């Protein structure tokens, strides 16, 4: 398999995220979302496995390429799920983030309403 000059093998830690679905609500595109970036996952046998781990923290090794528009893609050669991560370590849970987001938006709506 030939890769472009901008291809390099990398270890990426992030969350598997579904980003596109078909009309039957089957996932058609996934990405690995990190704190700093997102990497579209190219389809291969491991892509099929990773679909089952949407919303799961993983470490993947793969060949990363970057398109001219800055979009990054990874062809996963191996992966490992990171089950032992304590998401409450910093006291932030999904519900807390959602409530905070909702509260912030309600404040903006109130400001707009009373302006």
Buried (B, 14 or more C-beta within 10 A) or exposed (E): EEEEEEBEEEEBBBBBBBBEEEEEEEBEBBBBBEEEEBBBBBBEEBBEEBBEBEEBBBBBBBBBBBEEEEEBBBBBEEBEBEEEEEEEEEEEEEEEEEEEEEEEEEEEEEEEEEE
